[in-house]
Amino acid sequence: QVQLQESGPGLVKPSQTLSLTCTVSGDSITSGSYFWNWIRQPAGKGLEWIGRMHTRGSANYNPSLKGRVTISLDESKNQVSLNLESVTAADTADYYCARDFEYRSFYYYMDVWGRGTPVTVSS
Amino acid sequence: QSVLRQPPSVSGAPGQTVTISCTGSRSNIGAPYDVHWYQQLPGAAPKVVIYSNNNRPSGVPDRFSGSKSGTAASLTIAGLQAEDEAEYYCQSSDSSLSGAKVFGGGTRLSVL
């Protein structure tokens, strides 16, 4: 059974880069045809999709984040990483990683989620 | 403001049926991109309850069903149980945002 676990610094200073890691257990991140997503949720608010990376290297990002985001895969560590540059207080949220499952050719839904990790942006 | 619109809250008594709506536009639900529904219990991560408009993953009770028509979708929960009390989110993709995944604002289901 695939499990995801997010980790990273709980506190980041404004203007710095937020770096999070999602460790995948129970399967290799490069086996099969999956996308690996990052999603965030400010306290008491809704979900916002950040972006995703495919096992074969293609990536999609939310245009609203204006090029501040990079998602990468580390096959040797079986991890998915998120870098978010130039953070502000508006980036304070719980951050989740989730796997995209291909239920039909080129159609995906997020079938496995991590438990999330909180991030606060503050000086 | 979310791309997909949901009512902030719905409620029902145990055993009743409730429906949660999700309204989009021609660039997302009407594109037509599929709609998925996620349940988020308090303090927990989201979990998919309906995928591809009307399909239930294994393990999700058949009390949960979904439908889609035009630029809108809905999630119906029959035979409400206390354990169904949660936040529910619809999700699709949007061609005007380069295919980005988009969510509804969420609907809080209260079981009275």
Boltz contact constraints between the chains, C-beta under 6 A:
constraints:
  - contact:
      token1: [A, 46]
      token2: [B, 103]
      max_distance: 6.0
  - contact:
      token1: [A, 46]
      token2: [B, 105]
      max_distance: 6.0
  - contact:
      token1: [A, 46]
      token2: [B, 106]
      max_distance: 6.0
  - contact:
      token1: [A, 47]
      token2: [B, 89]
      max_distance: 6.0
  - contact:
      token1: [A, 47]
      token2: [B, 103]
      max_distance: 6.0
  - contact:
      token1: [A, 49]
      token2: [B, 101]
      max_distance: 6.0
  - contact:
      token1: [A, 62]
      token2: [B, 100]
      max_distance: 6.0
  - contact:
      token1: [A, 63]
      token2: [B, 97]
      max_distance: 6.0
  - contact:
      token1: [A, 96]
      token2: [B, 45]
      max_distance: 6.0
  - contact:
      token1: [A, 109]
      token2: [B, 36]
      max_distance: 6.0
  - contact:
      token1: [A, 109]
      token2: [B, 48]
      max_distance: 6.0
  - contact:
      token1: [A, 109]
      token2: [B, 51]
      max_distance: 6.0
  - contact:
      token1: [A, 113]
      token2: [B, 45]
      max_distance: 6.0
  - contact:
      token1: [A, 113]
      token2: [B, 46]
      max_distance: 6.0
  - contact:
      token1: [A, 115]
      token2: [B, 45]
      max_distance: 6.0
  - contact:
      token1: [A, 116]
      token2: [B, 45]
      max_distance: 6.0
